[in-house]
């Protein structure tokens, strides 16, 4: 079991149903693990990392569930910038 599989198992334990993000070269292992969990966690692809974080924020506010976003290493900067808005 690799780290991505452990992460997906943890997300399932927390009853996460959706994850928002953009595939990238550094997240392919995560997408393999999400593929194995298909039917349990639905991935919603965004146009860019900033959009993914906005989508996760809106989902969390409207559904009262965790809003999970992921981004490849280059897009983490865009995602981190939107965390301040999500915490407001």
N, C-alpha and C positions, 0 to 999 in steps of 0.2 A: 504494500500500500504506500503510495507516494503522498506528498504534502497536499497536492490538489485534491486527491480522493478524500483525505482526512478533512479538508476544508468543506467539501461538498457534504460529507456526512454530518459535520457540525451544523451546516446550514439546514439540513433536513431535521436535525434534532431541535432546532429553533423554529421549525415549521415555516421556513422561508419558502414561498411559492414562486417568486419572481426575482430575477436578477437582471439588471440593466447594464449594458456595456458595449464595448467595441473590441472585436477580436484583434489580436496582434501577435507578433512573433514570440513575445515573452509570456503569453497567456494560453498558448496552444495546449499545454498540459491540463490547464483548468477546463478548457473546452472538451477535452477528451473525458474528463471526469463528469462534466455536466451531461455529456452525451450518454454516459452509462446510467445517469440518474434521470434520463428523459421520462416524462410523465409525472415526475415528482417536483422538479424545479424547471420553470420555463424561463428561457433566456430571451430577452427582448433587446434586439440590436438597435443601437442608436447611430445617428450620423457621425457624431464625434463625442469625445469624452465629456465635454461640457454639457451636451444635451443629455447624456446618460445620467449625469449627476442631478440635473434638473428633474428628469423623469423619476428617479428614485426618490427625490425629495417630495415631489407631488404625490407619488404613490403612498409614501409613508404618512403624509398629512391627511390624505383622503381615505385610505384604507385602514389606518391605525395599525399598520403592520410594519415590520422593518423594511426600509428602503435600501436595497443593496446595489451598489455599483462596482464595476471593475473596469480597469483600464490597463493597457500595456504600459511598460515602463516610461515611454516617451510622453504618454498622455496623463500620467499621474499628476503632473503640475496643474493641468486644467481641472482635474477632479478635485484636488486639494483646495483650489481657490474657491470652489463652490461650497465647501464644507462650512464655511463661516455663515453662509446664508441658510443652510439647513439647520444650523444650531440656533438660529435666531427665533 
